[in-house]
Amino acid sequence: MEIFPKKLLSVVDTKQFRPDKSTHYHLLINIGAGLIKIGCLDKDAQACLLLDVYALPVNKQHPSYIQCLAQLYNETFFLIKQDWYSVTLSITNQKFTLLPHLLLSPKDLMAYMHVVCNVASSEEVAVFTHALAKLSVVFAEEATVLDWFRKRYSNSRFQIIHQVNAMIEGIQLEYPVSVVPLLFIWLDKNHMHIAAHENGKLVYYNIFAYETAEDCLSYLSAVVQVIRFERHSGKAWVGGYIDKASSFYWQLKAYIPHVTLKTKIHFLPSPNRLFKKSNPSPMLYFDLMSSLLCQPYGKNKT
């Protein structure tokens, strides 16, 4: 029987990170299916000073999930602090939909979700709006889980967003405005994110579950047809769980010749001692790091 929470990664910049200076740090938390990622970033330098990843139970409806969260917080003392500069909780799941902000009606959030997926009676529907993109992401998550985090950070500058919110902000800041259509492909362990930008605007975003490189290429091919992306002249950026030894990388390069493998996050200071110490590509945590960009507070439902 597997014991949770199980530590998968823990890296700390011991020269810079000070638990007693939490008022100077952004606390970033991402919860997905069986996983929690935690990052601390200095509010001035925007350098990542701490990165933790833990395995948790997959079923958030089961009481053991909250019990494991409580155990993790009891064992990781700095998490219980209330005086962070800001706290952002991001949700990773496929229960979301994107809407133009001008068409959003707060009283119809549940109706929007029922169009794209089933929402359990135990789930809460929330929304986060991007001021610059004039785009809203409506999403659902277990209400008991969201309330548990709200109670932990009741005295903090706390907000709840979706992973897609973080990705949208990160993509907008990371990639230059260009008249040439650009595809951004980010691979999580079991899900592939595909975003399309044209003339500095997001024109497409979706997430696909995959098992093989062939699955990824099949989904990408379908998206290319739907958005009429010219793969021979357009550009693609790819990052996450992929490198130049990956079969999907070479399949992608044959399919879209102008492809760039992303290994760095440009909006973070470079070089970053933490990522040099932990070895894996910073792009593995692009979603967590990008949640820092989802500002301002107080204008979105949490």
C-alpha positions as CSV (number, residue, x, y, z in Angstrom):
1,M,0.0,0.0,0.0
2,E,1.4,3.4,-1.0
3,I,2.0,5.9,1.7
4,F,1.0,9.6,1.2
5,P,2.2,12.3,1.1
6,K,5.3,11.0,-0.7
7,K,8.2,13.4,-1.5
8,L,9.2,13.3,-5.2
9,L,11.4,16.4,-5.3
10,S,12.7,18.9,-2.8
11,V,15.2,21.6,-3.7
12,V,16.0,24.7,-1.7
13,D,18.4,27.6,-2.3
14,T,19.8,27.4,1.2
15,K,21.8,30.6,0.7
16,Q,18.7,32.7,0.0
17,F,15.5,31.0,1.3
18,R,14.6,32.1,4.9
19,P,11.3,30.9,6.3
20,D,11.1,33.9,8.6
21,K,11.0,36.2,5.5
22,S,7.8,34.9,4.1
23,T,6.4,38.5,3.8
24,H,8.9,38.9,0.9
25,Y,7.9,35.7,-0.9
26,H,5.2,34.6,-3.3
27,L,3.9,31.1,-2.3
28,L,2.7,29.1,-5.4
29,I,0.8,25.9,-5.0
30,N,-0.5,23.6,-7.8
31,I,-2.7,20.6,-7.2
32,G,-3.5,18.0,-9.8
33,A,-4.4,14.3,-10.0
34,G,-2.2,12.8,-7.3
35,L,0.3,15.6,-7.2
36,I,1.0,18.8,-5.4
37,K,3.8,21.2,-6.5
38,I,5.0,24.0,-4.3
39,G,7.2,27.0,-5.1
40,C,8.5,30.0,-3.2
41,L,9.6,33.0,-5.3
42,D,11.3,36.2,-4.0
43,K,8.9,39.1,-4.7
44,D,11.7,41.5,-5.8
45,A,14.1,39.3,-7.7
46,Q,11.4,36.8,-8.8
47,A,14.0,34.1,-8.3
48,C,12.6,30.6,-7.3
49,L,14.1,29.8,-3.9
50,L,12.2,26.6,-3.1
51,L,10.6,23.8,-5.1
52,D,8.8,20.8,-3.6
53,V,6.8,18.1,-5.4
54,Y,4.7,15.5,-3.5
55,A,2.5,12.6,-4.5
56,L,-1.0,12.6,-3.0
57,P,-4.1,10.4,-3.4
58,V,-5.7,10.7,-6.8
59,N,-9.3,10.9,-5.5
60,K,-10.0,14.3,-4.0
61,Q,-13.5,13.3,-3.0
62,H,-12.1,10.7,-0.5
63,P,-11.5,12.0,3.1
64,S,-7.9,10.6,2.9
65,Y,-7.0,13.4,0.5
66,I,-7.7,16.2,3.0
67,Q,-6.0,14.1,5.7
68,C,-2.9,13.8,3.5
69,L,-2.9,17.6,2.9
70,A,-3.1,18.2,6.7
71,Q,-0.2,15.8,7.3
72,L,1.9,17.5,4.6
73,Y,1.3,20.9,6.3
74,N,2.1,19.5,9.7
75,E,5.4,18.2,8.4
76,T,6.3,21.2,6.3
77,F,6.1,24.0,8.9
78,F,6.7,27.0,6.6
79,L,3.5,26.2,4.7
80,I,1.2,27.1,7.6
81,K,2.5,30.7,7.7
82,Q,-0.1,33.4,7.1
83,D,2.1,36.3,6.2
84,W,3.2,35.5,2.7
85,Y,3.4,38.4,0.2
86,S,0.8,36.5,-1.8
87,V,-0.5,32.9,-2.1
88,T,-1.8,31.5,-5.4
89,L,-3.4,28.1,-5.6
90,S,-3.7,26.7,-9.2
91,I,-5.9,23.8,-10.1
92,T,-4.9,21.2,-12.7
93,N,-7.8,19.3,-14.3
94,Q,-9.7,19.2,-17.6
95,K,-12.8,20.7,-16.1
96,F,-12.6,24.2,-17.6
97,T,-13.8,26.4,-20.4
98,L,-12.6,29.7,-21.9
99,L,-15.0,32.6,-22.6
100,P,-14.6,36.2,-23.8
101,H,-14.8,38.3,-20.7
102,L,-17.6,40.6,-22.2
103,L,-19.8,37.5,-22.6
104,L,-19.3,36.3,-19.1
105,S,-22.3,36.2,-16.8
106,P,-21.3,35.4,-13.2
107,K,-24.7,33.8,-12.4
108,D,-24.3,31.4,-15.3
109,L,-21.0,29.8,-14.4
110,M,-22.5,26.4,-13.7
111,A,-24.3,26.5,-17.0
112,Y,-21.1,27.1,-18.9
113,M,-19.4,24.2,-17.2
114,H,-22.3,21.8,-17.9
115,V,-21.9,22.5,-21.7
116,V,-18.3,21.1,-21.6
117,C,-18.3,18.5,-18.8
118,N,-20.1,17.0,-15.9
119,V,-19.9,18.9,-12.6
120,A,-20.4,16.9,-9.4
121,S,-22.6,18.2,-6.7
122,S,-19.5,18.2,-4.4
123,E,-17.7,20.6,-6.8
124,E,-17.5,24.4,-6.8
125,V,-17.3,26.4,-10.0
126,A,-15.0,29.4,-10.0
127,V,-13.7,31.9,-12.6
128,F,-10.5,33.9,-13.1
129,T,-10.4,36.7,-15.7
130,H,-7.3,37.9,-17.6
131,A,-7.5,41.7,-17.8
132,L,-5.2,42.2,-20.8
133,A,-6.4,39.2,-22.8
134,K,-10.1,40.0,-21.9
135,L,-10.6,36.3,-21.4
136,S,-12.1,34.3,-18.6
137,V,-11.4,30.8,-17.5
138,V,-14.3,29.1,-15.7
139,F,-13.4,25.9,-13.9
140,A,-14.6,23.3,-11.3
141,E,-12.9,21.7,-8.3
142,E,-13.9,19.9,-5.1
143,A,-15.4,22.5,-2.8
144,T,-14.0,20.8,0.3
145,V,-10.4,21.1,-1.1
146,L,-10.8,24.7,-2.0
147,D,-12.3,25.6,1.4
148,W,-9.5,23.8,3.1
149,F,-6.9,26.0,1.4
150,R,-9.0,29.1,2.0
151,K,-9.1,28.5,5.8
152,R,-5.3,27.9,5.8
153,Y,-4.7,31.3,4.1
154,S,-7.6,33.4,5.4
155,N,-5.3,36.2,6.5
156,S,-3.2,36.1,3.3
157,R,-3.5,37.7,-0.1
158,F,-4.9,34.5,-1.5
159,Q,-6.4,33.6,-4.9
160,I,-7.5,30.5,-6.8
161,I,-6.8,30.1,-10.5
162,H,-6.8,27.3,-13.0
163,Q,-3.6,25.9,-14.5
164,V,-4.8,27.3,-17.9
165,N,-4.8,30.8,-16.4
166,A,-1.1,30.4,-15.4
167,M,-0.2,29.0,-18.8
168,I,-2.0,31.8,-20.7
169,E,-0.1,34.5,-18.7
170,G,3.2,32.7,-19.1
171,I,2.8,32.3,-22.8
172,Q,1.9,35.9,-23.3
173,L,4.9,37.1,-21.4
174,E,7.4,34.5,-22.7
175,Y,6.8,34.8,-26.4
176,P,7.3,37.8,-28.7
177,V,4.4,39.4,-30.6
178,S,4.8,38.2,-34.2
179,V,2.7,38.3,-37.3
180,V,3.9,34.7,-38.0
181,P,1.4,32.2,-36.4
182,L,3.0,30.5,-33.3
183,L,2.1,27.2,-31.7
184,F,3.1,26.6,-28.1
185,I,3.1,23.0,-27.0
186,W,3.8,22.0,-23.4
187,L,3.9,18.4,-22.2
188,D,2.9,17.6,-18.7
189,K,3.4,13.9,-17.7
190,N,0.1,12.7,-19.1
191,H,-1.4,15.8,-20.8
192,M,-0.4,18.0,-23.7
193,H,-1.3,21.7,-23.8
194,I,-1.6,23.3,-27.2
195,A,-2.0,27.1,-27.6
196,A,-2.0,29.1,-30.8
197,H,-1.0,32.8,-31.0
198,E,-1.4,35.1,-33.9
199,N,-0.7,38.8,-34.0
200,G,-0.1,38.7,-30.3
201,K,-3.6,37.2,-29.5
202,L,-4.5,33.8,-28.2
203,V,-6.7,32.2,-30.8
204,Y,-6.8,28.6,-29.5
205,Y,-6.1,26.6,-26.3
206,N,-6.8,23.0,-25.3
207,I,-5.5,20.1,-23.3
208,F,-5.3,16.5,-24.4
209,A,-4.6,13.3,-22.5
210,Y,-1.9,11.2,-24.1
211,E,0.0,8.0,-23.7
212,T,2.3,7.8,-26.7
213,A,4.2,10.1,-29.0
214,E,1.8,9.0,-31.7
215,D,-1.1,10.3,-29.6
216,C,0.6,13.7,-29.4
217,L,1.1,13.9,-33.1
218,S,-2.4,12.9,-33.8
219,Y,-3.9,15.6,-31.5
220,L,-1.5,18.2,-32.9
221,S,-2.5,17.3,-36.5
222,A,-6.2,17.7,-35.7
223,V,-5.5,21.1,-34.1
224,V,-3.5,22.3,-37.1
225,Q,-6.4,21.5,-39.3
226,V,-9.0,23.1,-37.1
227,I,-7.1,26.4,-36.8
228,R,-5.7,26.2,-40.3
229,F,-2.2,26.6,-39.1
230,E,0.4,26.7,-41.9
231,R,2.9,24.2,-40.6
232,H,5.6,24.8,-43.2
233,S,5.8,28.6,-42.6
234,G,4.5,28.8,-39.0
235,K,6.6,28.4,-35.9
236,A,6.3,26.1,-32.9
237,W,7.8,26.2,-29.4
238,V,7.8,23.0,-27.3
239,G,8.8,22.4,-23.7
240,G,8.0,20.3,-20.6
241,Y,8.5,16.5,-20.5
242,I,10.3,16.4,-23.8
243,D,14.0,16.6,-25.0
244,K,16.0,16.0,-28.1
245,A,16.1,12.3,-27.4
246,S,12.3,12.1,-27.4
247,S,10.6,10.4,-30.3
248,F,7.9,13.0,-30.3
249,Y,10.4,15.8,-30.7
250,W,11.7,14.3,-34.0
251,Q,8.2,13.6,-35.2
252,L,7.2,17.2,-34.4
253,K,10.3,18.5,-36.1
254,A,9.4,16.6,-39.3
255,Y,5.8,17.8,-39.1
256,I,6.6,21.5,-38.3
257,P,10.1,22.3,-39.5
258,H,10.4,25.6,-37.6
259,V,10.2,24.2,-34.1
260,T,12.2,25.4,-31.0
261,L,12.8,23.3,-27.9
262,K,12.3,25.5,-24.9
263,T,14.5,24.7,-21.8
264,K,14.5,28.1,-20.0
265,I,11.8,30.4,-18.6
266,H,12.9,33.9,-19.7
267,F,10.7,35.8,-17.2
268,L,12.7,34.2,-14.4
269,P,16.2,35.5,-13.6
270,S,19.0,33.6,-15.2
271,P,21.1,31.8,-14.1
272,N,18.8,30.4,-11.4
273,R,20.8,28.5,-8.8
274,L,17.8,26.4,-7.8
275,F,17.2,24.9,-11.2
276,K,20.9,24.4,-11.8
277,K,21.0,22.4,-8.5
278,S,17.8,20.4,-9.3
279,N,19.0,19.5,-12.8
280,P,15.6,19.2,-14.6
281,S,14.5,21.8,-17.1
282,P,12.7,24.8,-15.6
283,M,10.1,24.2,-18.3
284,L,8.9,21.2,-16.3
285,Y,7.4,23.7,-13.9
286,F,6.3,26.3,-16.4
287,D,2.7,26.1,-15.1
288,L,3.7,26.6,-11.5
289,M,6.1,29.5,-12.2
290,S,3.6,31.2,-14.5
291,S,1.0,31.3,-11.7
292,L,3.1,34.2,-10.3
293,L,1.9,36.3,-13.2
294,C,-1.9,36.0,-12.5
295,Q,-2.4,39.4,-11.0
296,P,-4.0,41.6,-9.7
297,Y,-5.7,40.3,-6.6
298,G,-9.3,41.2,-5.6
299,K,-10.8,41.2,-9.0
300,N,-11.5,37.5,-9.4
301,K,-13.6,35.0,-7.4
302,T,-11.7,32.9,-5.0
